[in-house]
Amino acid sequence: MNVFLKEVLDALFPKDFTCDICGRETFGTNICDDCAKTLIFNDKDKCPVCGRKTVRSEFCIECKAKPPTYKMAASAFVYEGSAAYLIKKFKNGGSYLKDYLADRICKAVKDFPEYDCIVCVPMTRRSKSRRGYNQSELLAKAVAARVGKPYIKGAVEKRKETGEQKELTRKERSKNLAGCFRVVKRDAVKGKRVLVVDDILTTGATADEMAKALLKAGATAVYLATAASVEYKFNGKDKPRAK
């Protein structure tokens, strides 16, 4: 959707007039009371590192086996049902949902260690032009404004298209993403503790590659915040490997 059409739709169907899940009139909030009850907040049992929902509040097998490069991650919602619908809507024309999602992200990271600045997960120019906006950038700017931290625009660039990754395993995603991020504003992140903001955490491969690039550029620590994350489910095939 091009930028002009998106602006026209936003003007015709402004935010906070109807529920973004069921369409019922609300006049003052994005989500009606009934639909709010269907959203699964990721505020209970979860892995203390990747932040994904788990059966118990303990390290997931993947983080035990191979700890991610980022220090800690948190997400507002579990990516299923109404939350998945909401984020898909945000990515496909509903850019105004950045405010609702950013509010929830801020609550998710309120107990994070101190960080100095915020960056987003970048898109290639081609992908951004096709969508009309980078949803991660919108979230990062909105979060930065709320927490009073500087947003470093254009800090990292994505050097190549990586295509659809939703059907790939964690190992396949890591291989697909290897070397695709480059920090172009090294002075802005050098010696800084950086919060990376994105829309969804699935396997964590994207966040891991972002963290590697930022640490290589001189960042001292990297944290991750997302609107939602996929629940970690032990499938019987995950086996701890030597570190």
N, C-alpha and C positions, 0 to 999 in steps of 0.2 A: 504494500500500500504506500503510495507516494505521500509526501509531507502535506501537500495541499489538501488532498482528499481526507487525510487524517484530521486536519484542522477543521474541515467542514463538518465531519461527523461529530467531532468533539463539541462544536458549536450547536449542532442540532440535538445532540443527546448528551448534555452536560453531566458531569459526575454528580453524585449525591442526590439524584432525583429518583432513581430506581435501583433496586438491588442488582448487583452485577452477577448474581448467580441465578436467581429465579425471575427477575424482571419486575417484581412487585414494587409499587411506589413506596419510597422511604422518606424522601425530602429531608436529608440531613446526614445520611451515612451511606457508605458503599454497599453494606451488607445488612439485610433485614435480620431481625432477631432469630427467626426460625432457621435461616441459612447459616447464621453465625454458629449455631449449635452443631452443624454438620462439619465444620472446619476442625481438623485435628491439629491442635497446637503441639509443637515439639518441645514441651516443657516438663516431661516426666522422665522415664528411663531412657538414657541415651549414652553413647560412647563419649567419654570426656575429651577425646581428641578430635575425631571427625564430626562429632555432634549428631550422628544419625540415630534415630530411634532404635533401641535394642530391647531385648527381653528383660534385661536387668541393667542397672546403672554400673556398667563395667566396660573395659576396653573390648571392642569388637575384635574378632579373630584377625581381621586384616590389619588393624592398627597394631596389634601385638606382634604380628609376623613381620610387618614392614612399616614402621611409623612414617607418616607423611612428612614432607618437608616443612609444611606450615605447622605452627605450634598448637593451634586450637581452632575449632570451627563451631559455629552455631547457626541454627536456622529457625525461622518463626513457625513454619508449618511442616507437617509430614506430607510429602508429595503424593497425595492420592485423593480420590473423590472430589469434593468441592474445591479444595486447595489447588489441585492439579488443573481443574477447569479455570479457576481464577487466574492462574499464572499463564496458562495458554492464551487466555483472553488478553492479558497484559502484553504478551509477546506479539500478538497479532492484531494490533490496532488500538488496544485499550491502554495507551501510554499514560493516561491520567491516573491509573491504578498505582502508579509509583508512590503516591503519597500514602495511601492506605498500607501498602506493603512496607514502605520505609518505616512507618510508625511501628509496625510489628517487628521489624528487624532490630530497631533500636532497643526494644524491650528484650529481645533475645541476647543482645551483647552487653547488657547493662552491667554484668559481673565480669566482663573481660578484663585482662590486664591492660595497663595503660598503653595506648598506641598514639602515634604522632600525626599520621596522615592517612588518607584514603585514596585508593585507586580502584578502577573497575577492570573487569575482564574485557579486553578489546575484541572487536570484530574486524574483519578485513573491510576495506572500503567498499568492495563489491557487495558483501553481505549487508553492510549497513545501508547502502544505497537501495538495495532491494527491499529491505524491511522499512526503511524510512527513519529508523532510530536504533540505537543500541540500548536495549532494555537494561543491561547491567550498568551502563553509564547513567541512565536516569535514576536508578536506585542509589548508586554511589553518591551522586550529587545531592539527592534528597536526604540521605543518611548524614552526609557531611554537614549539611545545613542544620540538622537537628541536634547533632552532638557537638557542634562547634569546632570541628577539626577541618583542616584544609583538604580540599579535593584536588589532587594533582591531575589536571586534564592532560590526556595524551601521554601519560607516563610510560605506558607499555604499548607496543604495537604487535599485531598478529601478522606474521610474515607470510603465512600460506593458508589456503582454504583446507579445512579438515573434513568437510562433508558431514553427513549424518553419523552420529556416534551412538545413538540409543540402542542399537543392536549389538554393539561391541562389548567384549569383556574388558575388565580393568586393564589387563595386560595389553590388549589390542588398542585400547584408547591411549595408553601411555606411549605406545610405539607410534601411533598416528599423530600424537601431539608433540613428540620430541623435537625440541628446537624451534617450535613455531612462535614463541614469544620472545620479544627483545625489548629491553628497557631503553628508552630513548632519552629519558630525563634522569640520568644517573645522579646528578648532583641533588635532585629533589628528593631522592630516596636514600641516598648514602647516609649511613649512621642513624637511620630512622626505623621505628617500629611501624610496620605498614599493615593496614586493614584492607584486604581485598574484598570487594562486594560483587556478588553475582546473583543470578536468579535462582538456579537450582544446583544442588550438589547431588550427584549420582554416585559414581565410584570415587570421586575426588581426584581423578587424573588431571583435569584442567587446573584445579587449584594447586596441585603439586608442581605442575610445570610453571605456573605463574610464580610460585614461591621460589623455585630454583632460579628463575631469571632475576627476581628481585634480590635474593641473597647474593647472587653472583655480582650484581651491580652495587653491592655494599650495604643493603638493608640489614639491620641487626636481628629482626624477627618479623615473621609474617603470620597474620591471623586471617580468618575467613568468616564472612557473614553472608548468608543467602536467605532468600525469601522462603525457600522450602528445601527439604532434603528427602531422598528416598530412604525408606526404612531399611536397615541392615537386617538381612535374613540369612542365617547360617544354613547352607545348603548341603552340608555333609562333605563337600569337596574342598572346603577351605582348610588348609593345613598350615600351621605355623612353620615358617622357614627360619633358618638361622639368620641372625642379623648381620 
